[in-house]
Amino acid sequence: MPNLGRFFNDFKNTVLTKFGPNPANMLIWTGVLGWFFSSAAQIVAIAANDQIPKEQKKFLIPQEIGDGAVNVLSFLVVTSAIKGLASKLVSTGKIATPAIREYLKKSKVNPKTTVGNVMFDISKMPNFYLIKDEYTKFKNGVDVVGMTVGSILSCNIITPIVRNKIAANRQRKALVEMEKERYQNIQSPKGYTMNDYLNYAYSKPSSGSLRI
């Protein structure tokens, strides 16, 4: 029990040290873990279900693995990208509070050539300590908003579209494979070709021919 308590404390301290300064990153990675464990549970449930035929499992399990990969990658990429964009807008001063704008004005930062420049970073300024608390709180809030917008776009728009396209391609390939197997199983009678059948059909007198 003491070992478990020490492990929990170490884990808590690691999380706070790594994600405490930026809660948006913690939300992103918890979301990724959520998608991963959800997909893994679905795959295990399919594999362990005895009521699902093996033929269906061969199709369903790879499909779930593919869907899970799309869910995780889409969530991670989209949320990280939008959160990164929001963070950059704050660090360059493009989005700022009145206090931050006043700080930039007093620091004689050119609002036309410097503010909004991708090479400019407020946190790298020599007197950053004067605005650090205000800047950090505002930036963390904007990062969380960016992460939230990214997660909404990923989960409700981008991921379903990508997943449906992949599923459609997978289904098309599966149908092609089924057709190939079906035609491979069809065999003509040994020693009897289509030409043989046509010759036989043409040479056989018709039972409905007219007589005079």
Biotite code that builds the C-alpha atoms (Angstrom):
import biotite.structure as struc

atoms = struc.array([
    struc.Atom([0.000, 0.000, 0.000], chain_id="A", res_id=1, res_name="MET", atom_name="CA", element="C"),
    struc.Atom([2.814, 2.514, 0.748], chain_id="A", res_id=2, res_name="PRO", atom_name="CA", element="C"),
    struc.Atom([4.333, 1.696, -2.641], chain_id="A", res_id=3, res_name="ASN", atom_name="CA", element="C"),
    struc.Atom([1.009, 2.431, -4.348], chain_id="A", res_id=4, res_name="LEU", atom_name="CA", element="C"),
    struc.Atom([0.750, 5.739, -2.505], chain_id="A", res_id=5, res_name="GLY", atom_name="CA", element="C"),
    struc.Atom([4.278, 6.720, -3.495], chain_id="A", res_id=6, res_name="ARG", atom_name="CA", element="C"),
    struc.Atom([3.564, 5.778, -7.099], chain_id="A", res_id=7, res_name="PHE", atom_name="CA", element="C"),
    struc.Atom([0.438, 7.955, -7.101], chain_id="A", res_id=8, res_name="PHE", atom_name="CA", element="C"),
    struc.Atom([2.332, 10.895, -5.644], chain_id="A", res_id=9, res_name="ASN", atom_name="CA", element="C"),
    struc.Atom([5.134, 10.533, -8.188], chain_id="A", res_id=10, res_name="ASP", atom_name="CA", element="C"),
    struc.Atom([2.588, 10.351, -11.000], chain_id="A", res_id=11, res_name="PHE", atom_name="CA", element="C"),
    struc.Atom([0.737, 13.403, -9.680], chain_id="A", res_id=12, res_name="LYS", atom_name="CA", element="C"),
    struc.Atom([3.957, 15.403, -9.352], chain_id="A", res_id=13, res_name="ASN", atom_name="CA", element="C"),
    struc.Atom([5.028, 14.427, -12.874], chain_id="A", res_id=14, res_name="THR", atom_name="CA", element="C"),
    struc.Atom([1.687, 15.512, -14.325], chain_id="A", res_id=15, res_name="VAL", atom_name="CA", element="C"),
    struc.Atom([1.718, 18.807, -12.425], chain_id="A", res_id=16, res_name="LEU", atom_name="CA", element="C"),
    struc.Atom([5.327, 19.525, -13.395], chain_id="A", res_id=17, res_name="THR", atom_name="CA", element="C"),
    struc.Atom([4.815, 18.717, -17.070], chain_id="A", res_id=18, res_name="LYS", atom_name="CA", element="C"),
    struc.Atom([1.293, 20.033, -17.657], chain_id="A", res_id=19, res_name="PHE", atom_name="CA", element="C"),
    struc.Atom([0.754, 22.486, -14.799], chain_id="A", res_id=20, res_name="GLY", atom_name="CA", element="C"),
    struc.Atom([2.119, 25.498, -16.708], chain_id="A", res_id=21, res_name="PRO", atom_name="CA", element="C"),
    struc.Atom([-0.019, 24.635, -19.753], chain_id="A", res_id=22, res_name="ASN", atom_name="CA", element="C"),
    struc.Atom([-3.375, 22.962, -18.976], chain_id="A", res_id=23, res_name="PRO", atom_name="CA", element="C"),
    struc.Atom([-4.298, 22.828, -22.684], chain_id="A", res_id=24, res_name="ALA", atom_name="CA", element="C"),
    struc.Atom([-1.553, 20.254, -23.291], chain_id="A", res_id=25, res_name="ASN", atom_name="CA", element="C"),
    struc.Atom([-2.939, 18.113, -20.481], chain_id="A", res_id=26, res_name="MET", atom_name="CA", element="C"),
    struc.Atom([-6.414, 18.259, -22.034], chain_id="A", res_id=27, res_name="LEU", atom_name="CA", element="C"),
    struc.Atom([-5.014, 17.254, -25.421], chain_id="A", res_id=28, res_name="ILE", atom_name="CA", element="C"),
    struc.Atom([-3.159, 14.230, -24.086], chain_id="A", res_id=29, res_name="TRP", atom_name="CA", element="C"),
    struc.Atom([-6.024, 13.100, -21.867], chain_id="A", res_id=30, res_name="THR", atom_name="CA", element="C"),
    struc.Atom([-8.246, 13.303, -24.943], chain_id="A", res_id=31, res_name="GLY", atom_name="CA", element="C"),
    struc.Atom([-5.760, 11.196, -26.912], chain_id="A", res_id=32, res_name="VAL", atom_name="CA", element="C"),
    struc.Atom([-5.654, 8.613, -24.128], chain_id="A", res_id=33, res_name="LEU", atom_name="CA", element="C"),
    struc.Atom([-9.449, 8.600, -24.013], chain_id="A", res_id=34, res_name="GLY", atom_name="CA", element="C"),
    struc.Atom([-9.712, 7.848, -27.744], chain_id="A", res_id=35, res_name="TRP", atom_name="CA", element="C"),
    struc.Atom([-6.995, 5.195, -27.486], chain_id="A", res_id=36, res_name="PHE", atom_name="CA", element="C"),
    struc.Atom([-8.553, 3.291, -24.585], chain_id="A", res_id=37, res_name="PHE", atom_name="CA", element="C"),
    struc.Atom([-12.017, 3.558, -26.126], chain_id="A", res_id=38, res_name="SER", atom_name="CA", element="C"),
    struc.Atom([-10.798, 2.015, -29.393], chain_id="A", res_id=39, res_name="SER", atom_name="CA", element="C"),
    struc.Atom([-8.789, -0.647, -27.557], chain_id="A", res_id=40, res_name="ALA", atom_name="CA", element="C"),
    struc.Atom([-11.837, -1.634, -25.487], chain_id="A", res_id=41, res_name="ALA", atom_name="CA", element="C"),
    struc.Atom([-13.954, -1.911, -28.649], chain_id="A", res_id=42, res_name="GLN", atom_name="CA", element="C"),
    struc.Atom([-11.361, -4.142, -30.333], chain_id="A", res_id=43, res_name="ILE", atom_name="CA", element="C"),
    struc.Atom([-11.095, -6.405, -27.267], chain_id="A", res_id=44, res_name="VAL", atom_name="CA", element="C"),
    struc.Atom([-14.895, -6.626, -27.059], chain_id="A", res_id=45, res_name="ALA", atom_name="CA", element="C"),
    struc.Atom([-15.135, -7.742, -30.690], chain_id="A", res_id=46, res_name="ILE", atom_name="CA", element="C"),
    struc.Atom([-12.310, -10.263, -30.330], chain_id="A", res_id=47, res_name="ALA", atom_name="CA", element="C"),
    struc.Atom([-13.802, -11.749, -27.158], chain_id="A", res_id=48, res_name="ALA", atom_name="CA", element="C"),
    struc.Atom([-17.389, -11.935, -28.449], chain_id="A", res_id=49, res_name="ASN", atom_name="CA", element="C"),
    struc.Atom([-18.112, -15.570, -29.323], chain_id="A", res_id=50, res_name="ASP", atom_name="CA", element="C"),
    struc.Atom([-21.359, -14.615, -31.081], chain_id="A", res_id=51, res_name="GLN", atom_name="CA", element="C"),
    struc.Atom([-19.490, -12.823, -33.857], chain_id="A", res_id=52, res_name="ILE", atom_name="CA", element="C"),
    struc.Atom([-18.324, -15.243, -36.607], chain_id="A", res_id=53, res_name="PRO", atom_name="CA", element="C"),
    struc.Atom([-14.602, -15.420, -37.336], chain_id="A", res_id=54, res_name="LYS", atom_name="CA", element="C"),
    struc.Atom([-15.213, -14.187, -40.901], chain_id="A", res_id=55, res_name="GLU", atom_name="CA", element="C"),
    struc.Atom([-16.779, -11.001, -39.546], chain_id="A", res_id=56, res_name="GLN", atom_name="CA", element="C"),
    struc.Atom([-14.026, -10.546, -36.961], chain_id="A", res_id=57, res_name="LYS", atom_name="CA", element="C"),
    struc.Atom([-11.436, -10.591, -39.751], chain_id="A", res_id=58, res_name="LYS", atom_name="CA", element="C"),
    struc.Atom([-13.196, -7.561, -41.188], chain_id="A", res_id=59, res_name="PHE", atom_name="CA", element="C"),
    struc.Atom([-14.359, -5.799, -38.005], chain_id="A", res_id=60, res_name="LEU", atom_name="CA", element="C"),
    struc.Atom([-11.088, -5.870, -36.040], chain_id="A", res_id=61, res_name="ILE", atom_name="CA", element="C"),
    struc.Atom([-8.943, -4.205, -38.771], chain_id="A", res_id=62, res_name="PRO", atom_name="CA", element="C"),
    struc.Atom([-11.770, -1.711, -39.282], chain_id="A", res_id=63, res_name="GLN", atom_name="CA", element="C"),
    struc.Atom([-11.780, -0.797, -35.585], chain_id="A", res_id=64, res_name="GLU", atom_name="CA", element="C"),
    struc.Atom([-7.986, -0.494, -35.576], chain_id="A", res_id=65, res_name="ILE", atom_name="CA", element="C"),
    struc.Atom([-8.155, 1.840, -38.574], chain_id="A", res_id=66, res_name="GLY", atom_name="CA", element="C"),
    struc.Atom([-10.957, 3.908, -37.045], chain_id="A", res_id=67, res_name="ASP", atom_name="CA", element="C"),
    struc.Atom([-9.076, 4.149, -33.758], chain_id="A", res_id=68, res_name="GLY", atom_name="CA", element="C"),
    struc.Atom([-5.920, 5.344, -35.520], chain_id="A", res_id=69, res_name="ALA", atom_name="CA", element="C"),
    struc.Atom([-7.925, 7.985, -37.410], chain_id="A", res_id=70, res_name="VAL", atom_name="CA", element="C"),
    struc.Atom([-9.612, 9.148, -34.190], chain_id="A", res_id=71, res_name="ASN", atom_name="CA", element="C"),
    struc.Atom([-6.341, 9.474, -32.273], chain_id="A", res_id=72, res_name="VAL", atom_name="CA", element="C"),
    struc.Atom([-4.301, 11.070, -35.068], chain_id="A", res_id=73, res_name="LEU", atom_name="CA", element="C"),
    struc.Atom([-7.033, 13.477, -36.127], chain_id="A", res_id=74, res_name="SER", atom_name="CA", element="C"),
    struc.Atom([-7.650, 14.606, -32.557], chain_id="A", res_id=75, res_name="PHE", atom_name="CA", element="C"),
    struc.Atom([-3.949, 15.042, -31.811], chain_id="A", res_id=76, res_name="LEU", atom_name="CA", element="C"),
    struc.Atom([-3.042, 16.817, -35.055], chain_id="A", res_id=77, res_name="VAL", atom_name="CA", element="C"),
    struc.Atom([-6.054, 19.133, -35.293], chain_id="A", res_id=78, res_name="VAL", atom_name="CA", element="C"),
    struc.Atom([-6.193, 20.157, -31.636], chain_id="A", res_id=79, res_name="THR", atom_name="CA", element="C"),
    struc.Atom([-2.413, 20.659, -31.458], chain_id="A", res_id=80, res_name="SER", atom_name="CA", element="C"),
    struc.Atom([-2.421, 22.745, -34.647], chain_id="A", res_id=81, res_name="ALA", atom_name="CA", element="C"),
    struc.Atom([-5.250, 25.058, -33.591], chain_id="A", res_id=82, res_name="ILE", atom_name="CA", element="C"),
    struc.Atom([-3.917, 25.318, -30.050], chain_id="A", res_id=83, res_name="LYS", atom_name="CA", element="C"),
    struc.Atom([-0.479, 26.170, -31.503], chain_id="A", res_id=84, res_name="GLY", atom_name="CA", element="C"),
    struc.Atom([-2.012, 28.852, -33.733], chain_id="A", res_id=85, res_name="LEU", atom_name="CA", element="C"),
    struc.Atom([-3.873, 30.398, -30.795], chain_id="A", res_id=86, res_name="ALA", atom_name="CA", element="C"),
    struc.Atom([-0.701, 30.310, -28.713], chain_id="A", res_id=87, res_name="SER", atom_name="CA", element="C"),
    struc.Atom([1.282, 32.017, -31.479], chain_id="A", res_id=88, res_name="LYS", atom_name="CA", element="C"),
    struc.Atom([-1.313, 34.787, -31.766], chain_id="A", res_id=89, res_name="LEU", atom_name="CA", element="C"),
    struc.Atom([-0.864, 35.525, -28.075], chain_id="A", res_id=90, res_name="VAL", atom_name="CA", element="C"),
    struc.Atom([2.932, 35.296, -28.001], chain_id="A", res_id=91, res_name="SER", atom_name="CA", element="C"),
    struc.Atom([3.230, 37.708, -30.938], chain_id="A", res_id=92, res_name="THR", atom_name="CA", element="C"),
    struc.Atom([0.785, 40.164, -29.377], chain_id="A", res_id=93, res_name="GLY", atom_name="CA", element="C"),
    struc.Atom([-1.815, 39.788, -32.123], chain_id="A", res_id=94, res_name="LYS", atom_name="CA", element="C"),
    struc.Atom([-4.338, 38.837, -29.445], chain_id="A", res_id=95, res_name="ILE", atom_name="CA", element="C"),
    struc.Atom([-3.816, 40.633, -26.145], chain_id="A", res_id=96, res_name="ALA", atom_name="CA", element="C"),
    struc.Atom([-5.505, 42.084, -23.111], chain_id="A", res_id=97, res_name="THR", atom_name="CA", element="C"),
    struc.Atom([-5.547, 45.844, -22.480], chain_id="A", res_id=98, res_name="PRO", atom_name="CA", element="C"),
    struc.Atom([-2.805, 45.364, -19.869], chain_id="A", res_id=99, res_name="ALA", atom_name="CA", element="C"),
    struc.Atom([-0.568, 43.513, -22.352], chain_id="A", res_id=100, res_name="ILE", atom_name="CA", element="C"),
    struc.Atom([-1.165, 46.173, -25.026], chain_id="A", res_id=101, res_name="ARG", atom_name="CA", element="C"),
    struc.Atom([-0.255, 48.880, -22.534], chain_id="A", res_id=102, res_name="GLU", atom_name="CA", element="C"),
    struc.Atom([2.904, 46.956, -21.638], chain_id="A", res_id=103, res_name="TYR", atom_name="CA", element="C"),
    struc.Atom([3.881, 46.701, -25.318], chain_id="A", res_id=104, res_name="LEU", atom_name="CA", element="C"),
    struc.Atom([3.192, 50.399, -25.791], chain_id="A", res_id=105, res_name="LYS", atom_name="CA", element="C"),
    struc.Atom([5.376, 51.352, -22.838], chain_id="A", res_id=106, res_name="LYS", atom_name="CA", element="C"),
    struc.Atom([8.097, 49.010, -24.135], chain_id="A", res_id=107, res_name="SER", atom_name="CA", element="C"),
    struc.Atom([7.952, 50.923, -27.454], chain_id="A", res_id=108, res_name="LYS", atom_name="CA", element="C"),
    struc.Atom([7.082, 47.845, -29.502], chain_id="A", res_id=109, res_name="VAL", atom_name="CA", element="C"),
    struc.Atom([6.035, 48.884, -33.014], chain_id="A", res_id=110, res_name="ASN", atom_name="CA", element="C"),
    struc.Atom([2.400, 47.724, -33.456], chain_id="A", res_id=111, res_name="PRO", atom_name="CA", element="C"),
    struc.Atom([2.700, 47.676, -37.271], chain_id="A", res_id=112, res_name="LYS", atom_name="CA", element="C"),
    struc.Atom([6.000, 45.897, -37.885], chain_id="A", res_id=113, res_name="THR", atom_name="CA", element="C"),
    struc.Atom([6.593, 43.889, -34.704], chain_id="A", res_id=114, res_name="THR", atom_name="CA", element="C"),
    struc.Atom([3.225, 42.917, -33.230], chain_id="A", res_id=115, res_name="VAL", atom_name="CA", element="C"),
    struc.Atom([1.953, 39.874, -35.104], chain_id="A", res_id=116, res_name="GLY", atom_name="CA", element="C"),
    struc.Atom([5.370, 39.032, -36.533], chain_id="A", res_id=117, res_name="ASN", atom_name="CA", element="C"),
    struc.Atom([6.015, 35.285, -36.234], chain_id="A", res_id=118, res_name="VAL", atom_name="CA", element="C"),
    struc.Atom([9.570, 36.003, -35.043], chain_id="A", res_id=119, res_name="MET", atom_name="CA", element="C"),
    struc.Atom([8.369, 38.188, -32.168], chain_id="A", res_id=120, res_name="PHE", atom_name="CA", element="C"),
    struc.Atom([7.752, 36.632, -28.750], chain_id="A", res_id=121, res_name="ASP", atom_name="CA", element="C"),
    struc.Atom([6.568, 38.659, -25.779], chain_id="A", res_id=122, res_name="ILE", atom_name="CA", element="C"),
    struc.Atom([7.980, 36.145, -23.313], chain_id="A", res_id=123, res_name="SER", atom_name="CA", element="C"),
    struc.Atom([11.484, 36.763, -24.714], chain_id="A", res_id=124, res_name="LYS", atom_name="CA", element="C"),
    struc.Atom([11.436, 40.471, -23.951], chain_id="A", res_id=125, res_name="MET", atom_name="CA", element="C"),
    struc.Atom([13.997, 41.676, -21.348], chain_id="A", res_id=126, res_name="PRO", atom_name="CA", element="C"),
    struc.Atom([11.371, 43.150, -19.012], chain_id="A", res_id=127, res_name="ASN", atom_name="CA", element="C"),
    struc.Atom([8.853, 40.319, -19.457], chain_id="A", res_id=128, res_name="PHE", atom_name="CA", element="C"),
    struc.Atom([8.635, 39.830, -15.687], chain_id="A", res_id=129, res_name="TYR", atom_name="CA", element="C"),
    struc.Atom([6.530, 43.019, -15.517], chain_id="A", res_id=130, res_name="LEU", atom_name="CA", element="C"),
    struc.Atom([3.671, 41.350, -17.396], chain_id="A", res_id=131, res_name="ILE", atom_name="CA", element="C"),
    struc.Atom([4.408, 37.666, -16.779], chain_id="A", res_id=132, res_name="LYS", atom_name="CA", element="C"),
    struc.Atom([1.412, 36.875, -14.539], chain_id="A", res_id=133, res_name="ASP", atom_name="CA", element="C"),
    struc.Atom([-1.112, 38.636, -16.782], chain_id="A", res_id=134, res_name="GLU", atom_name="CA", element="C"),
    struc.Atom([0.413, 37.121, -19.922], chain_id="A", res_id=135, res_name="TYR", atom_name="CA", element="C"),
    struc.Atom([0.574, 33.569, -18.542], chain_id="A", res_id=136, res_name="THR", atom_name="CA", element="C"),
    struc.Atom([-3.048, 33.544, -17.368], chain_id="A", res_id=137, res_name="LYS", atom_name="CA", element="C"),
    struc.Atom([-4.300, 34.993, -20.649], chain_id="A", res_id=138, res_name="PHE", atom_name="CA", element="C"),
    struc.Atom([-2.194, 32.665, -22.800], chain_id="A", res_id=139, res_name="LYS", atom_name="CA", element="C"),
    struc.Atom([-3.341, 29.568, -20.878], chain_id="A", res_id=140, res_name="ASN", atom_name="CA", element="C"),
    struc.Atom([-6.968, 30.620, -21.318], chain_id="A", res_id=141, res_name="GLY", atom_name="CA", element="C"),
    struc.Atom([-6.553, 31.179, -25.057], chain_id="A", res_id=142, res_name="VAL", atom_name="CA", element="C"),
    struc.Atom([-4.737, 27.840, -25.392], chain_id="A", res_id=143, res_name="ASP", atom_name="CA", element="C"),
    struc.Atom([-7.655, 26.044, -23.733], chain_id="A", res_id=144, res_name="VAL", atom_name="CA", element="C"),
    struc.Atom([-10.133, 27.790, -26.036], chain_id="A", res_id=145, res_name="VAL", atom_name="CA", element="C"),
    struc.Atom([-8.029, 26.831, -29.081], chain_id="A", res_id=146, res_name="GLY", atom_name="CA", element="C"),
    struc.Atom([-7.796, 23.233, -27.880], chain_id="A", res_id=147, res_name="MET", atom_name="CA", element="C"),
    struc.Atom([-11.574, 23.131, -27.345], chain_id="A", res_id=148, res_name="THR", atom_name="CA", element="C"),
    struc.Atom([-12.288, 24.484, -30.831], chain_id="A", res_id=149, res_name="VAL", atom_name="CA", element="C"),
    struc.Atom([-9.839, 21.975, -32.311], chain_id="A", res_id=150, res_name="GLY", atom_name="CA", element="C"),
    struc.Atom([-11.439, 19.065, -30.476], chain_id="A", res_id=151, res_name="SER", atom_name="CA", element="C"),
    struc.Atom([-14.913, 20.101, -31.697], chain_id="A", res_id=152, res_name="ILE", atom_name="CA", element="C"),
    struc.Atom([-13.716, 20.330, -35.307], chain_id="A", res_id=153, res_name="LEU", atom_name="CA", element="C"),
    struc.Atom([-11.849, 17.044, -35.041], chain_id="A", res_id=154, res_name="SER", atom_name="CA", element="C"),
    struc.Atom([-14.558, 14.979, -33.331], chain_id="A", res_id=155, res_name="CYS", atom_name="CA", element="C"),
    struc.Atom([-17.614, 16.347, -35.148], chain_id="A", res_id=156, res_name="ASN", atom_name="CA", element="C"),
    struc.Atom([-16.420, 17.305, -38.638], chain_id="A", res_id=157, res_name="ILE", atom_name="CA", element="C"),
    struc.Atom([-12.971, 16.174, -39.743], chain_id="A", res_id=158, res_name="ILE", atom_name="CA", element="C"),
    struc.Atom([-12.794, 12.717, -38.147], chain_id="A", res_id=159, res_name="THR", atom_name="CA", element="C"),
    struc.Atom([-16.232, 11.511, -39.394], chain_id="A", res_id=160, res_name="PRO", atom_name="CA", element="C"),
    struc.Atom([-15.455, 12.665, -42.955], chain_id="A", res_id=161, res_name="ILE", atom_name="CA", element="C"),
    struc.Atom([-12.037, 10.988, -43.046], chain_id="A", res_id=162, res_name="VAL", atom_name="CA", element="C"),
    struc.Atom([-13.344, 7.846, -41.369], chain_id="A", res_id=163, res_name="ARG", atom_name="CA", element="C"),
    struc.Atom([-16.261, 7.541, -43.814], chain_id="A", res_id=164, res_name="ASN", atom_name="CA", element="C"),
    struc.Atom([-13.956, 7.900, -46.807], chain_id="A", res_id=165, res_name="LYS", atom_name="CA", element="C"),
    struc.Atom([-11.598, 5.252, -45.474], chain_id="A", res_id=166, res_name="ILE", atom_name="CA", element="C"),
    struc.Atom([-14.522, 2.947, -44.678], chain_id="A", res_id=167, res_name="ALA", atom_name="CA", element="C"),
    struc.Atom([-15.934, 3.411, -48.197], chain_id="A", res_id=168, res_name="ALA", atom_name="CA", element="C"),
    struc.Atom([-12.583, 2.522, -49.779], chain_id="A", res_id=169, res_name="ASN", atom_name="CA", element="C"),
    struc.Atom([-12.206, -0.449, -47.452], chain_id="A", res_id=170, res_name="ARG", atom_name="CA", element="C"),
    struc.Atom([-15.707, -1.687, -48.314], chain_id="A", res_id=171, res_name="GLN", atom_name="CA", element="C"),
    struc.Atom([-15.040, -1.294, -52.038], chain_id="A", res_id=172, res_name="ARG", atom_name="CA", element="C"),
    struc.Atom([-11.855, -3.355, -51.755], chain_id="A", res_id=173, res_name="LYS", atom_name="CA", element="C"),
    struc.Atom([-13.664, -5.990, -49.686], chain_id="A", res_id=174, res_name="ALA", atom_name="CA", element="C"),
    struc.Atom([-16.369, -6.306, -52.361], chain_id="A", res_id=175, res_name="LEU", atom_name="CA", element="C"),
    struc.Atom([-13.735, -6.682, -55.068], chain_id="A", res_id=176, res_name="VAL", atom_name="CA", element="C"),
    struc.Atom([-12.029, -9.434, -53.085], chain_id="A", res_id=177, res_name="GLU", atom_name="CA", element="C"),
    struc.Atom([-15.348, -11.207, -52.558], chain_id="A", res_id=178, res_name="MET", atom_name="CA", element="C"),
    struc.Atom([-16.086, -11.050, -56.294], chain_id="A", res_id=179, res_name="GLU", atom_name="CA", element="C"),
    struc.Atom([-12.655, -12.449, -57.095], chain_id="A", res_id=180, res_name="LYS", atom_name="CA", element="C"),
    struc.Atom([-13.159, -15.350, -54.710], chain_id="A", res_id=181, res_name="GLU", atom_name="CA", element="C"),
    struc.Atom([-16.608, -16.025, -56.134], chain_id="A", res_id=182, res_name="ARG", atom_name="CA", element="C"),
    struc.Atom([-15.360, -16.180, -59.727], chain_id="A", res_id=183, res_name="TYR", atom_name="CA", element="C"),
    struc.Atom([-12.351, -18.261, -58.726], chain_id="A", res_id=184, res_name="GLN", atom_name="CA", element="C"),
    struc.Atom([-14.690, -20.839, -57.206], chain_id="A", res_id=185, res_name="ASN", atom_name="CA", element="C"),
    struc.Atom([-16.749, -21.077, -60.407], chain_id="A", res_id=186, res_name="ILE", atom_name="CA", element="C"),
    struc.Atom([-15.277, -23.769, -62.641], chain_id="A", res_id=187, res_name="GLN", atom_name="CA", element="C"),
    struc.Atom([-16.519, -24.973, -66.009], chain_id="A", res_id=188, res_name="SER", atom_name="CA", element="C"),
    struc.Atom([-17.146, -28.736, -66.397], chain_id="A", res_id=189, res_name="PRO", atom_name="CA", element="C"),
    struc.Atom([-13.987, -30.621, -67.154], chain_id="A", res_id=190, res_name="LYS", atom_name="CA", element="C"),
    struc.Atom([-13.423, -31.037, -70.900], chain_id="A", res_id=191, res_name="GLY", atom_name="CA", element="C"),
    struc.Atom([-16.450, -28.909, -71.796], chain_id="A", res_id=192, res_name="TYR", atom_name="CA", element="C"),
    struc.Atom([-15.884, -25.363, -73.102], chain_id="A", res_id=193, res_name="THR", atom_name="CA", element="C"),
    struc.Atom([-18.244, -22.592, -74.163], chain_id="A", res_id=194, res_name="MET", atom_name="CA", element="C"),
    struc.Atom([-17.497, -23.298, -77.832], chain_id="A", res_id=195, res_name="ASN", atom_name="CA", element="C"),
    struc.Atom([-18.476, -26.907, -77.300], chain_id="A", res_id=196, res_name="ASP", atom_name="CA", element="C"),
    struc.Atom([-21.774, -25.790, -75.824], chain_id="A", res_id=197, res_name="TYR", atom_name="CA", element="C"),
    struc.Atom([-22.508, -23.379, -78.681], chain_id="A", res_id=198, res_name="LEU", atom_name="CA", element="C"),
    struc.Atom([-21.702, -25.999, -81.325], chain_id="A", res_id=199, res_name="ASN", atom_name="CA", element="C"),
    struc.Atom([-23.991, -28.442, -79.551], chain_id="A", res_id=200, res_name="TYR", atom_name="CA", element="C"),
    struc.Atom([-26.796, -25.891, -79.293], chain_id="A", res_id=201, res_name="ALA", atom_name="CA", element="C"),
    struc.Atom([-26.635, -24.936, -82.980], chain_id="A", res_id=202, res_name="TYR", atom_name="CA", element="C"),
    struc.Atom([-26.454, -28.525, -84.191], chain_id="A", res_id=203, res_name="SER", atom_name="CA", element="C"),
    struc.Atom([-29.450, -29.684, -82.128], chain_id="A", res_id=204, res_name="LYS", atom_name="CA", element="C"),
    struc.Atom([-32.730, -29.504, -84.127], chain_id="A", res_id=205, res_name="PRO", atom_name="CA", element="C"),
    struc.Atom([-35.328, -27.196, -82.671], chain_id="A", res_id=206, res_name="SER", atom_name="CA", element="C"),
    struc.Atom([-38.372, -28.948, -81.270], chain_id="A", res_id=207, res_name="SER", atom_name="CA", element="C"),
    struc.Atom([-40.562, -26.011, -82.223], chain_id="A", res_id=208, res_name="GLY", atom_name="CA", element="C"),
    struc.Atom([-39.671, -25.881, -85.936], chain_id="A", res_id=209, res_name="SER", atom_name="CA", element="C"),
    struc.Atom([-42.546, -25.551, -88.426], chain_id="A", res_id=210, res_name="LEU", atom_name="CA", element="C"),
    struc.Atom([-43.440, -28.380, -90.783], chain_id="A", res_id=211, res_name="ARG", atom_name="CA", element="C"),
    struc.Atom([-45.259, -28.057, -94.105], chain_id="A", res_id=212, res_name="ILE", atom_name="CA", element="C"),
])
